[in-house]
Amino acid sequence: MKLYVCYGAWTRKVLGHKHSCGEAHQALLEAGYDPEVVKVYGYGGLPLSLQPKRRQVKALTGRTWVPAIEFDDGTGFDESAKIIEWAKQNPAAAS
């Protein structure tokens, strides 16, 4: 399992906002997973040619935004709320 994040997976609030990549990562850890964290850097709204790793995210999800999760079978999805919900419903111990 891979978790694509922007610059990191911190959970500390910055300017009063939670960091969505960190929230998704924390949910996966709490569910018993240890995903490979892939930093894609850059900003999802910039041209894809400037962000090679975001091209992987676009191929996976159809969008350039992170966080995004990729399962070992090559499937996946994006959006922190969806990743958090999936982690709650699919704990590693039940897999």
N, CA, C and O atoms as a DFTB+ gen file, in Angstrom:
380 C
 N C O
     1  1       0.838      -1.169       0.000
     2  2       0.000       0.000       0.000
     3  2       0.890       1.240       0.000
     4  3       1.874       1.319       0.734
     5  1       0.516       2.216      -0.849
     6  2       1.225       3.488      -0.892
     7  2       0.248       4.600      -0.540
     8  3      -0.924       4.557      -0.912
     9  1       0.747       5.591       0.180
    10  2      -0.022       6.792       0.449
    11  2       0.751       7.953      -0.154
    12  3       1.853       8.275       0.291
    13  1       0.169       8.580      -1.169
    14  2       0.783       9.732      -1.801
    15  2       0.403      10.975      -1.003
    16  3      -0.775      11.219      -0.742
    17  1       1.401      11.749      -0.623
    18  2       1.187      12.969       0.159
    19  2       1.929      14.125      -0.515
    20  3       2.757      13.902      -1.399
    21  1       1.634      15.354      -0.099
    22  2       2.311      16.506      -0.691
    23  2       3.766      16.561      -0.217
    24  3       4.652      16.019      -0.878
    25  1       4.013      17.202       0.903
    26  2       5.375      17.343       1.425
    27  2       5.630      16.487       2.655
    28  3       6.782      16.306       3.051
    29  1       4.597      15.969       3.255
    30  2       4.772      15.175       4.461
    31  2       3.447      14.718       5.020
    32  3       2.390      14.948       4.433
    33  1       3.521      14.067       6.166
    34  2       2.319      13.490       6.777
    35  2       2.179      13.956       8.218
    36  3       1.808      13.172       9.093
    37  1       2.472      15.221       8.469
    38  2       2.347      15.730       9.831
    39  2       0.883      15.928      10.182
    40  3       0.042      16.089       9.297
    41  1       0.581      15.915      11.467
    42  2      -0.803      16.071      11.917
    43  2      -1.024      17.352      12.714
    44  3      -2.160      17.668      13.065
    45  1       0.027      18.083      12.999
    46  2      -0.102      19.339      13.736
    47  2      -0.878      20.345      12.895
    48  3      -0.675      20.426      11.684
    49  1      -1.754      21.102      13.517
    50  2      -2.503      22.124      12.803
    51  2      -1.564      23.245      12.378
    52  3      -0.671      23.640      13.128
    53  1      -1.774      23.744      11.183
    54  2      -1.028      24.875      10.658
    55  2      -2.040      25.958      10.305
    56  3      -2.940      25.741       9.493
    57  1      -1.886      27.110      10.915
    58  2      -2.819      28.216      10.717
    59  2      -4.258      27.784      10.997
    60  3      -5.191      28.230      10.330
    61  1      -4.425      26.918      11.983
    62  2      -5.754      26.487      12.400
    63  2      -6.373      25.381      11.576
    64  3      -7.503      24.973      11.844
    65  1      -5.663      24.889      10.585
    66  2      -6.208      23.838       9.714
    67  2      -5.437      22.537       9.903
    68  3      -4.214      22.535      10.045
    69  1      -6.175      21.437       9.900
    70  2      -5.542      20.122       9.930
    71  2      -4.951      19.847       8.556
    72  3      -5.464      20.319       7.541
    73  1      -3.884      19.090       8.535
    74  2      -3.243      18.738       7.278
    75  2      -3.862      17.439       6.780
    76  3      -3.748      16.408       7.443
    77  1      -4.506      17.472       5.637
    78  2      -5.267      16.311       5.157
    79  2      -4.386      15.097       4.886
    80  3      -4.818      13.966       5.111
    81  1      -3.162      15.308       4.409
    82  2      -2.269      14.170       4.168
    83  2      -1.926      13.474       5.482
    84  3      -1.914      12.246       5.560
    85  1      -1.648      14.271       6.511
    86  2      -1.331      13.712       7.824
    87  2      -2.518      13.017       8.451
    88  3      -2.365      11.977       9.091
    89  1      -3.697      13.579       8.273
    90  2      -4.909      12.960       8.825
    91  2      -5.157      11.600       8.181
    92  3      -5.519      10.645       8.870
    93  1      -4.969      11.503       6.877
    94  2      -5.146      10.220       6.188
    95  2      -4.094       9.217       6.649
    96  3      -4.410       8.049       6.880
    97  1      -2.858       9.659       6.784
    98  2      -1.779       8.783       7.240
    99  2      -2.060       8.272       8.651
   100  3      -1.906       7.083       8.927
   101  1      -2.466       9.161       9.529
   102  2      -2.754       8.778      10.909
   103  2      -3.884       7.753      10.973
   104  3      -3.819       6.804      11.754
   105  1      -4.912       7.940      10.160
   106  2      -6.026       6.987      10.139
   107  2      -5.566       5.604       9.701
   108  3      -6.009       4.597      10.253
   109  1      -4.681       5.550       8.714
   110  2      -4.159       4.261       8.258
   111  2      -3.318       3.599       9.343
   112  3      -3.422       2.392       9.563
   113  1      -2.483       4.387      10.025
   114  2      -1.680       3.835      11.119
   115  2      -2.571       3.298      12.230
   116  3      -2.332       2.205      12.742
   117  1      -3.597       4.056      12.607
   118  2      -4.512       3.627      13.667
   119  2      -5.278       2.374      13.278
   120  3      -5.687       1.601      14.145
   121  1      -5.475       2.164      11.976
   122  2      -6.172       0.966      11.500
   123  2      -5.229      -0.227      11.362
   124  3      -5.651      -1.316      10.972
   125  1      -3.944      -0.018      11.686
   126  2      -3.002      -1.123      11.669
   127  2      -2.176      -1.262      10.398
   128  3      -1.496      -2.271      10.212
   129  1      -2.224      -0.272       9.526
   130  2      -1.454      -0.307       8.288
   131  2      -0.162       0.487       8.454
   132  3      -0.062       1.361       9.315
   133  1       0.810       0.173       7.627
   134  2       2.071       0.914       7.593
   135  2       2.365       1.220       6.126
   136  3       3.230       0.584       5.524
   137  1       1.652       2.191       5.547
   138  2       1.807       2.446       4.118
   139  2       3.157       3.051       3.781
   140  3       3.765       3.751       4.591
   141  1       3.611       2.769       2.577
   142  2       4.784       3.459       2.050
   143  2       4.326       4.887       1.736
   144  3       3.387       5.079       0.964
   145  1       4.975       5.875       2.323
   146  2       4.601       7.269       2.100
   147  2       5.433       7.812       0.947
   148  3       6.662       7.826       1.000
   149  1       4.738       8.258      -0.098
   150  2       5.394       8.795      -1.290
   151  2       5.116      10.294      -1.339
   152  3       3.970      10.712      -1.500
   153  1       6.159      11.095      -1.201
   154  2       6.018      12.553      -1.268
   155  2       6.036      12.986      -2.724
   156  3       6.998      12.722      -3.446
   157  1       4.972      13.652      -3.154
   158  2       4.886      14.077      -4.549
   159  2       5.301      15.537      -4.735
   160  3       5.584      15.955      -5.857
   161  1       5.341      16.294      -3.684
   162  2       5.752      17.694      -3.709
   163  2       4.889      18.531      -4.645
   164  3       3.972      18.019      -5.287
   165  1       5.186      19.792      -4.712
   166  2       4.475      20.696      -5.602
   167  2       3.038      20.925      -5.191
   168  3       2.605      20.515      -4.115
   169  1       2.316      21.583      -6.065
   170  2       0.919      21.931      -5.847
   171  2       0.094      21.280      -6.944
   172  3       0.449      21.361      -8.120
   173  1      -0.978      20.648      -6.577
   174  2      -1.788      19.895      -7.526
   175  2      -2.353      20.696      -8.672
   176  3      -2.713      20.124      -9.701
   177  1      -2.440      22.016      -8.524
   178  2      -3.011      22.844      -9.570
   179  2      -2.028      23.281     -10.641
   180  3      -2.439      23.872     -11.640
   181  1      -0.743      23.007     -10.463
   182  2       0.259      23.400     -11.454
   183  2       0.278      22.411     -12.610
   184  3      -0.215      21.291     -12.480
   185  1       0.845      22.820     -13.736
   186  2       0.913      21.892     -14.887
   187  2       1.597      20.583     -14.508
   188  3       2.585      20.572     -13.773
   189  1       1.063      19.496     -15.014
   190  2       1.586      18.169     -14.680
   191  2       3.045      17.990     -15.056
   192  3       3.764      17.244     -14.392
   193  1       3.495      18.659     -16.105
   194  2       4.876      18.472     -16.541
   195  2       5.871      18.922     -15.475
   196  3       7.027      18.500     -15.496
   197  1       5.443      19.764     -14.552
   198  2       6.330      20.235     -13.502
   199  2       6.382      19.275     -12.315
   200  3       7.224      19.427     -11.430
   201  1       5.494      18.296     -12.292
   202  2       5.360      17.430     -11.137
   203  2       5.279      15.959     -11.552
   204  3       4.185      15.399     -11.609
   205  1       6.400      15.336     -11.838
   206  2       6.380      13.960     -12.350
   207  2       5.649      12.971     -11.435
   208  3       4.919      12.109     -11.924
   209  1       5.832      13.083     -10.140
   210  2       5.172      12.118      -9.250
   211  2       3.669      12.338      -9.205
   212  3       2.913      11.403      -8.942
   213  1       3.227      13.569      -9.459
   214  2       1.777      13.804      -9.489
   215  2       1.141      13.158     -10.716
   216  3      -0.064      12.904     -10.725
   217  1       1.932      12.891     -11.744
   218  2       1.397      12.159     -12.900
   219  2       0.964      10.761     -12.483
   220  3      -0.020      10.233     -13.001
   221  1       1.699      10.154     -11.543
   222  2       1.317       8.834     -11.024
   223  2      -0.033       8.925     -10.323
   224  3      -0.879       8.045     -10.478
   225  1      -0.232       9.990      -9.555
   226  2      -1.500      10.176      -8.850
   227  2      -2.628      10.377      -9.857
   228  3      -3.714       9.821      -9.691
   229  1      -2.376      11.174     -10.907
   230  2      -3.399      11.398     -11.928
   231  2      -3.759      10.100     -12.637
   232  3      -4.930       9.854     -12.924
   233  1      -2.769       9.276     -12.919
   234  2      -3.045       7.990     -13.570
   235  2      -3.887       7.098     -12.664
   236  3      -4.721       6.329     -13.142
   237  1      -3.671       7.200     -11.379
   238  2      -4.385       6.374     -10.406
   239  2      -5.809       6.865     -10.151
   240  3      -6.748       6.070     -10.113
   241  1      -5.965       8.188      -9.976
   242  2      -7.243       8.738      -9.513
   243  2      -7.968       9.607     -10.526
   244  3      -9.155       9.893     -10.368
   245  1      -7.254      10.028     -11.572
   246  2      -7.846      10.951     -12.529
   247  2      -7.670      12.411     -12.127
   248  3      -8.081      13.316     -12.854
   249  1      -7.063      12.635     -10.976
   250  2      -6.825      13.997     -10.481
   251  2      -5.393      14.078      -9.949
   252  3      -4.743      13.055      -9.733
   253  1      -4.911      15.300      -9.743
   254  2      -3.539      15.478      -9.268
   255  2      -3.457      15.760      -7.777
   256  3      -2.366      15.995      -7.258
   257  1      -4.578      15.742      -7.081
   258  2      -4.606      16.120      -5.667
   259  2      -4.268      14.945      -4.763
   260  3      -4.580      13.794      -5.069
   261  1      -3.634      15.254      -3.661
   262  2      -3.298      14.268      -2.638
   263  2      -3.910      14.722      -1.317
   264  3      -4.201      15.906      -1.150
   265  1      -4.110      13.805      -0.379
   266  2      -3.607      12.449      -0.348
   267  2      -4.375      11.519      -1.288
   268  3      -5.537      11.741      -1.627
   269  1      -3.667      10.479      -1.683
   270  2      -4.251       9.415      -2.491
   271  2      -3.647       8.106      -2.006
   272  3      -2.482       8.047      -1.611
   273  1      -4.452       7.073      -2.045
   274  2      -3.997       5.755      -1.597
   275  2      -3.953       4.823      -2.801
   276  3      -4.849       4.838      -3.645
   277  1      -2.900       4.012      -2.869
   278  2      -2.781       2.996      -3.906
   279  2      -2.587       1.650      -3.227
   280  3      -1.678       1.471      -2.416
   281  1      -3.456       0.708      -3.571
   282  2      -3.373      -0.624      -3.009
   283  2      -2.400      -1.472      -3.819
   284  3      -2.007      -1.093      -4.922
   285  1      -2.020      -2.602      -3.276
   286  2      -1.045      -3.472      -3.927
   287  2      -1.519      -3.985      -5.285
   288  3      -0.698      -4.361      -6.122
   289  1      -2.831      -4.003      -5.512
   290  2      -3.352      -4.464      -6.805
   291  2      -3.404      -3.346      -7.847
   292  3      -3.878      -3.569      -8.961
   293  1      -2.920      -2.137      -7.499
   294  2      -2.873      -1.024      -8.434
   295  2      -4.103      -0.139      -8.441
   296  3      -4.137       0.865      -9.152
   297  1      -5.114      -0.493      -7.663
   298  2      -6.301       0.351      -7.562
   299  2      -6.093       1.372      -6.450
   300  3      -5.173       1.243      -5.643
   301  1      -6.945       2.379      -6.412
   302  2      -6.837       3.369      -5.351
   303  2      -7.816       4.504      -5.549
   304  3      -8.646       4.479      -6.457
   305  1      -7.707       5.490      -4.694
   306  2      -8.574       6.661      -4.753
   307  2      -7.931       7.792      -3.965
   308  3      -6.931       7.599      -3.273
   309  1      -8.525       8.975      -4.082
   310  2      -7.998      10.134      -3.386
   311  2      -9.025      10.671      -2.392
   312  3     -10.079      10.067      -2.195
   313  1      -8.720      11.787      -1.778
   314  2      -9.529      12.504      -0.793
   315  2      -9.345      11.915       0.605
   316  3      -9.600      10.735       0.846
   317  1      -8.899      12.766       1.504
   318  2      -8.599      12.321       2.864
   319  2      -9.822      11.741       3.565
   320  3      -9.702      10.742       4.275
   321  1     -10.994      12.341       3.382
   322  2     -12.191      11.830       4.054
   323  2     -12.495      10.393       3.622
   324  3     -12.883       9.563       4.444
   325  1     -12.320      10.105       2.338
   326  2     -12.559       8.750       1.838
   327  2     -11.519       7.769       2.383
   328  3     -11.845       6.634       2.731
   329  1     -10.273       8.216       2.452
   330  2      -9.205       7.351       2.972
   331  2      -9.441       7.063       4.451
   332  3      -9.287       5.927       4.900
   333  1      -9.814       8.091       5.202
   334  2     -10.082       7.924       6.637
   335  2     -11.253       6.968       6.846
   336  3     -11.184       6.079       7.695
   337  1     -12.312       7.141       6.090
   338  2     -13.479       6.266       6.214
   339  2     -13.128       4.834       5.842
   340  3     -13.551       3.894       6.517
   341  1     -12.349       4.659       4.763
   342  2     -11.938       3.313       4.357
   343  2     -11.131       2.654       5.472
   344  3     -11.352       1.484       5.787
   345  1     -10.201       3.390       6.068
   346  2      -9.355       2.848       7.126
   347  2     -10.203       2.400       8.323
   348  3      -9.940       1.356       8.920
   349  1     -11.208       3.188       8.662
   350  2     -12.080       2.829       9.795
   351  2     -12.881       1.566       9.490
   352  3     -13.101       0.737      10.373
   353  1     -13.309       1.425       8.254
   354  2     -14.138       0.282       7.887
   355  2     -13.344      -0.978       7.541
   356  3     -13.909      -2.069       7.458
   357  1     -12.039      -0.827       7.341
   358  2     -11.202      -1.952       6.913
   359  2      -9.921      -2.051       7.739
   360  3      -8.825      -1.934       7.190
   361  1     -10.042      -2.261       9.032
   362  2      -8.804      -2.358       9.843
   363  2      -7.952      -3.541       9.401
   364  3      -8.473      -4.560       8.946
   365  1      -6.649      -3.397       9.538
   366  2      -5.710      -4.421       9.087
   367  2      -5.958      -5.765       9.769
   368  3      -5.790      -6.811       9.143
   369  1      -6.349      -5.751      11.018
   370  2      -6.588      -7.003      11.739
   371  2      -7.713      -7.817      11.115
   372  3      -7.734      -9.042      11.228
   373  1      -8.642      -7.141      10.460
   374  2      -9.783      -7.828       9.841
   375  2      -9.456      -8.313       8.445
   376  3     -10.198      -9.113       7.876
   377  1      -8.344      -7.837       7.881
   378  2      -7.981      -8.203       6.507
   379  2      -7.494      -9.630       6.433
   380  3      -7.145     -10.107       5.353
